């Protein structure tokens, strides 16, 4: 086997193993539905039909090479599936909703869901269509206020933003003066122009684009392709593989659960903690001054911990405040408020992202991790030493405080440190008996509490 073939085999195996590990809770039976889900997963990653077909050939060859009788049915199934996908045009690249496009749609719908000042009727029509399992936007435009279940908080918010006591229709589109064809053309132009204005490509038609967005969001949220087929009356033309799936027999409870998953995907916008890094020579006071002019509804909650250092000047005891981390400010904000915030203060600080690169997803701090952090620094006084993980390791004779677990908030002296496979601390509790505490971290990763 050539080096190039070996690389291709490795890529195909990695792709298939990664898909199985992410989506299958037990050992999967290689059915047509599993293969379809794998192909759709590769499509979401932007692979071409030619590449996906080649990966399928590689997996089929590996099963065939085993020469086990138990694999004969799998090999036949792979061959049949290969024949079916040939009808989709092997040399073409499937046009799909990319992750970047989904993020743009999320930004639109999340802003619409919290009723921002720059709200748009087109955004609400888009959001309502997505929440109603891709109801055609012309039908959304014909909805009357009385058709909407206002006991649902999301629907009630949309009604509150758009309804008027002077008309029976939810959206102000002059429905009573337009024919069905005119209304359809008006709504398609309205939503289509809105999507293009936000750099969201139209795939075939506006309705097909919305269906593609819904399907991509569902698949990325763990909904299987068979369940997607069961949820939608019309499938998007840009995902022809879905036509190979058998319609799943799902309960009304499961359908409601998928509806809720989609609603969360497009509207969930809770307050979370993030971290910003101050630029050189910028102080926390500069940040406070700059954000004082921001509207209260978008102003973030800040957290900038200090140490209090006591100094004796003559006979007088003076306390100074020293930042725990001088150039890091933590802030609590909605995701949709972060971009406008840093448009305002970007000359003073920048927000950490998941990859560390500008333009990627903002890195939210898990609530449990942030609570541990706050609990940890609340123990610090001037006689505590602080450093990043790996900056130093506890040594014999030092005192430590256990921050979490059954022994939380208890102070110990380190009597002995044994650096073997795992670092073992022989601790002595002040006023108590000796106790051994084992940690799974390596020696250089430990640090003083």
C-alpha positions in Angstrom: 0.0 0.0 0.0 1.4 3.4 -1.0 1.8 6.2 1.5 -1.1 8.1 0.0 -3.4 5.1 0.2 -2.4 4.6 3.9 -3.2 8.2 4.6 -6.6 7.9 3.0 -7.3 4.6 4.9 -6.4 6.4 8.2 -8.7 9.4 7.4 -11.6 7.1 6.5 -11.2 5.0 9.7 -10.8 8.1 11.8 -13.9 9.6 10.3 -16.0 6.5 10.9 -14.7 5.9 14.4 -15.2 9.5 15.4 -18.8 9.4 14.2 -19.6 6.1 16.0 -18.0 7.2 19.2 -20.1 10.5 19.2 -23.4 9.1 18.1 -23.7 5.4 19.1 -24.1 4.4 22.8 -23.4 0.7 22.1 -21.8 -1.4 19.4 -23.6 -0.4 16.2 -25.0 -2.7 13.6 -23.9 -1.3 10.3 -27.4 -0.5 8.9 -28.4 1.8 6.1 -29.5 4.3 8.7 -26.1 4.3 10.3 -24.4 4.8 7.0 -26.8 7.6 6.1 -26.1 9.3 9.4 -22.4 8.9 8.8 -22.7 10.5 5.3 -24.7 13.4 6.6 -22.1 13.9 9.4 -19.4 14.0 6.8 -21.5 16.5 4.7 -21.8 18.7 7.8 -18.0 18.8 7.9 -17.9 20.0 4.3 -16.6 16.8 2.6 -17.4 16.3 -1.1 -19.5 13.4 -2.5 -16.3 12.1 -4.1 -14.4 11.9 -0.8 -17.4 10.4 1.1 -17.8 7.7 -1.6 -14.1 6.9 -1.4 -14.3 6.6 2.4 -17.2 4.2 2.0 -15.1 2.1 -0.4 -12.3 1.9 2.1 -14.7 0.7 5.0 -16.2 -1.8 2.6 -12.8 -3.1 1.7 -11.8 -3.5 5.3 -14.9 -5.5 6.0 -14.3 -7.6 2.9 -10.7 -8.3 3.9 -11.8 -9.8 7.2 -13.2 -12.8 5.2 -15.5 -13.6 8.2 -18.9 -15.0 7.3 -20.5 -12.6 9.8 -19.3 -9.7 7.6 -20.9 -11.0 4.4 -24.2 -9.3 5.1 -22.5 -6.0 6.0 -20.5 -6.1 2.8 -23.7 -6.7 0.8 -25.3 -3.8 2.6 -22.4 -1.5 1.8 -22.6 -2.4 -1.8 -26.3 -1.7 -2.0 -25.8 1.6 -0.3 -23.0 2.5 -2.7 -25.3 1.9 -5.6 -28.0 4.1 -4.1 -25.7 7.1 -3.5 -24.5 7.0 -7.1 -27.7 8.7 -8.1 -26.7 11.8 -6.2 -23.7 12.8 -8.3 -20.5 11.6 -6.9 -18.4 14.4 -8.3 -20.5 17.2 -6.8 -20.0 19.0 -3.5 -23.2 19.0 -1.4 -24.4 22.6 -0.6 -25.0 22.6 3.1 -25.6 25.0 5.9 -22.1 25.5 7.4 -21.4 25.9 11.1 -20.6 29.6 10.5 -24.0 30.1 8.9 -25.7 28.4 11.8 -24.0 30.8 14.2 -25.3 33.7 12.2 -28.8 32.4 12.3 -28.4 31.7 16.1 -27.4 35.3 16.6 -30.4 36.6 14.7 -32.9 34.4 16.5 -31.4 34.9 19.9 -31.6 38.6 19.4 -35.2 38.3 18.2 -36.1 36.1 21.2 -35.1 38.7 23.8 -36.8 41.6 21.9 -33.8 43.8 21.0 -34.5 47.3 20.0 -33.5 46.6 16.4 -36.0 43.8 16.2 -37.1 42.8 12.7 -40.4 41.3 11.5 -38.4 39.1 9.1 -36.4 37.7 12.1 -39.6 36.8 13.9 -41.0 35.1 10.8 -37.8 33.1 10.5 -37.8 32.2 14.2 -41.5 31.2 14.2 -41.0 29.0 11.1 -38.1 27.2 12.8 -40.1 26.7 16.0 -43.1 25.3 14.0 -41.0 22.6 12.3 -40.3 24.7 9.2 -43.8 25.9 8.5 -43.6 27.6 5.0 -43.1 31.3 5.6 -46.1 32.2 3.5 -48.2 30.2 5.9 -46.4 31.9 8.8 -47.4 35.2 7.2 -51.0 34.2 7.2 -51.1 33.3 10.9 -53.7 35.1 13.0 -52.9 36.1 16.5 -55.6 33.7 17.7 -53.7 30.8 16.0 -50.7 31.2 18.4 -50.4 29.3 21.7 -49.5 32.2 24.0 -49.1 29.9 26.9 -45.8 29.0 25.4 -43.4 31.8 26.6 -41.5 32.0 23.3 -44.6 32.3 21.2 -46.1 34.8 23.6 -43.0 37.0 23.2 -43.3 36.9 19.4 -47.0 37.8 19.7 -46.1 40.6 22.1 -43.6 42.1 19.7 -45.8 42.0 16.6 -49.6 41.9 17.5 -51.9 44.9 17.2 -55.5 45.2 18.5 -56.4 46.8 15.1 -55.7 43.7 13.0 -56.4 40.0 13.3 -53.2 38.8 11.6 -50.0 38.4 13.7 -47.6 40.2 11.3 -48.3 43.5 9.6 -48.1 42.4 5.9 -51.4 43.9 4.7 -52.7 40.4 4.2 -56.3 41.4 3.6 -55.3 43.5 0.5 -53.1 40.8 -1.1 -53.8 37.6 -3.0 -52.2 34.4 -1.7 -49.6 34.6 -4.5 -48.8 38.3 -3.7 -48.4 37.5 0.0 -46.1 34.6 -0.7 -44.0 36.8 -3.0 -43.9 39.6 -0.4 -42.9 37.3 2.5 -40.3 35.5 0.4 -38.7 38.8 -0.6 -38.8 40.1 3.0 -37.2 37.1 4.6 -34.9 36.3 1.6 -33.5 39.9 1.6 -33.1 39.7 5.4 -31.0 36.5 5.1 -28.9 37.8 2.3 -28.3 41.0 4.3 -26.8 38.9 7.0 -24.6 37.0 4.5 -26.7 33.8 4.8 -26.8 32.1 1.4 -30.2 31.0 -0.1 -30.3 27.3 -1.0 -32.8 26.9 -3.8 -35.7 28.7 -2.1 -36.1 30.5 1.2 -38.3 27.7 2.6 -35.7 25.1 1.5 -33.0 27.2 3.2 -35.0 27.3 6.5 -35.5 23.5 6.3 -31.8 23.0 5.7 -31.0 25.3 8.7 -33.5 23.3 10.9 -32.0 19.9 9.8 -28.4 21.0 10.3 -29.3 22.3 13.8 -31.2 19.1 14.7 -28.4 16.8 13.5 -25.7 18.8 15.3 -27.9 18.6 18.5 -27.9 14.8 18.4 -31.2 14.1 16.6 -30.9 11.1 14.2 -31.6 11.4 10.5 -34.5 8.9 10.9 -36.0 11.2 13.5 -35.5 14.2 11.3 -37.4 12.5 8.5 -40.3 11.8 11.0 -40.4 15.4 12.1 -40.6 17.2 8.8 -43.3 16.9 6.1 -40.9 18.2 3.4 -37.2 17.4 3.4 -34.6 19.9 2.2 -33.3 19.2 -1.3 -29.7 19.9 -0.3 -29.6 16.8 1.8 -30.6 14.0 -0.6 -29.2 11.3 1.7 -32.2 11.8 4.0 -34.4 10.2 1.3 -32.6 6.9 2.1 -33.7 6.9 5.8 -36.6 5.0 7.1 -39.0 7.3 8.9 -38.5 6.6 12.7 -41.6 5.7 14.7 -41.3 8.3 17.5 -43.8 9.1 20.2 -45.5 12.5 20.6 -43.3 12.9 23.8 -40.1 12.5 21.8 -41.4 14.9 19.2 -42.0 17.5 21.9 -38.5 16.8 23.2 -37.0 17.5 19.7 -39.1 20.7 19.4 -37.6 21.8 22.7 -34.1 20.9 21.6 -34.6 23.1 18.5 -36.1 25.9 20.5 -33.1 25.8 22.9 -30.6 25.8 20.0 -32.1 28.9 18.4 -33.2 30.9 21.5 -31.2 29.8 24.5 -29.3 32.9 25.6 -28.6 32.7 29.3 -26.2 34.9 31.3 -22.8 33.1 31.5 -19.4 34.1 32.8 -16.6 34.9 30.4 -13.1 36.3 30.7 -11.5 39.4 29.0 -7.8 40.2 28.9 -6.8 43.8 29.4 -4.5 45.3 26.8 -1.1 46.7 27.9 -1.2 49.7 30.2 -5.0 49.3 30.6 -6.5 49.2 34.1 -9.7 47.8 35.6 -10.7 51.4 36.3 -10.4 52.2 32.5 -12.9 49.3 31.8 -15.3 50.6 34.5 -15.3 54.1 33.0 -15.8 52.9 29.5 -18.7 50.6 30.2 -20.5 53.2 32.3 -22.0 54.7 29.1 -23.5 51.3 28.0 -27.3 50.8 28.4 -28.1 49.0 31.7 -29.9 46.2 29.9 -26.6 45.3 28.1 -24.1 46.3 30.8 -22.2 43.2 32.1 -21.6 42.2 35.7 -17.9 42.4 36.4 -15.7 40.3 38.8 -12.2 41.5 39.5 -10.8 39.8 42.6 -8.3 41.6 44.9 -5.9 40.5 47.6 -5.8 42.7 50.7 -2.1 43.2 51.7 -1.4 44.6 55.1 1.7 46.9 55.6 3.0 48.6 58.7 4.0 52.3 58.2 5.4 53.5 61.5 2.8 52.6 64.1 0.0 52.6 61.5 -1.3 49.4 59.7 -2.2 50.2 56.1 -4.1 47.8 53.8 -3.5 47.8 50.1 -5.5 46.0 47.4 -3.6 44.0 44.9 -5.4 42.3 41.9 -5.3 38.5 42.1 -4.8 38.4 38.3 -4.0 41.9 37.1 -4.8 41.7 33.4 -7.9 39.4 33.6 -11.4 40.7 34.2 -14.3 38.2 34.5 -17.7 39.4 33.2 -21.2 37.9 33.2 -23.2 38.6 30.1 -25.6 37.1 27.5 -23.8 35.7 24.4 -25.6 38.2 22.2 -24.3 41.1 24.2 -20.6 40.2 23.9 -20.0 41.4 20.3 -21.6 44.9 20.9 -19.7 45.1 24.2 -16.3 44.6 22.5 -17.2 46.9 19.7 -17.4 49.5 22.5 -14.3 48.5 24.6 -12.2 46.6 22.1 -9.5 49.2 22.3 -9.1 48.3 26.0 -9.5 44.5 26.1 -10.4 41.4 24.1 -12.5 38.3 25.0 -11.1 34.8 25.2 -12.4 32.3 22.6 -12.5 28.5 22.6 -9.6 28.3 20.1 -7.7 31.3 21.2 -8.2 32.9 17.8 -10.2 36.0 17.0 -13.6 35.4 15.4 -14.2 31.9 17.0 -16.8 31.1 19.7 -16.5 33.1 22.9 -15.3 30.8 25.7 -17.9 30.5 28.4 -16.7 29.4 31.8 -18.6 26.4 33.2 -20.7 27.5 36.3 -19.2 24.7 38.4 -15.6 25.7 37.5 -16.3 29.4 38.2 -17.8 28.6 41.6 -14.6 26.6 42.4 -12.5 29.5 41.3 -14.4 32.0 43.4 -14.4 29.6 46.4 -10.6 29.2 46.0 -9.6 32.8 45.8 -11.8 33.6 48.8 -9.3 31.7 50.9 -6.4 33.8 49.8 -4.7 36.2 52.2 -1.4 37.9 52.1 0.4 34.8 53.4 -0.8 32.6 50.6 1.3 32.1 47.5 -0.5 32.2 44.1 0.7 30.9 40.8 -0.7 29.3 37.6 -1.1 25.5 37.6 2.4 24.1 37.2 4.0 27.3 38.6 5.0 25.5 41.8 4.2 22.3 43.7 3.6 21.9 47.4 6.6 20.7 49.3 7.2 19.1 52.7 6.8 21.5 55.6 4.3 23.8 53.9 0.7 24.3 54.9 -2.2 23.6 52.6 -6.0 24.0 52.7 -8.3 21.5 51.1 -10.7 23.4 48.9 -13.3 20.7 47.9 -14.6 17.3 49.0 -15.2 15.8 52.4 -12.2 17.7 53.9 -13.0 21.1 52.4 -11.8 24.1 54.3 -9.5 22.0 56.6 -5.9 23.1 57.0 -3.1 20.6 56.9 0.7 20.5 57.1 2.5 18.4 54.5 4.7 15.9 56.3 5.9 13.9 53.2 5.6 14.0 49.4 6.2 10.7 47.5 6.5 11.3 43.7 5.7 7.9 42.1 3.2 7.2 39.4 0.8 9.5 41.2 1.9 12.1 43.7 0.9 11.0 47.3 0.7 13.7 50.0 1.1 12.6 53.6 -0.8 15.3 55.3 -1.1 16.1 59.0 -4.2 17.9 60.2 -3.5 20.5 62.8 -4.8 19.2 66.1 -5.8 15.8 64.6 -4.4 12.5 63.3 -2.3 11.9 60.1 -4.4 11.3 57.0 -3.3 10.4 53.5 -4.7 12.2 50.5 -4.0 10.8 47.0 -4.2 12.9 43.8 -4.3 11.7 40.2 -2.4 14.8 38.9 1.3 14.6 38.2 3.7 16.2 40.6 4.5 19.3 38.4 0.8 20.0 38.1 0.1 20.3 41.8 0.0 23.7 43.4 -0.6 25.3 46.8 -4.2 25.8 47.8 
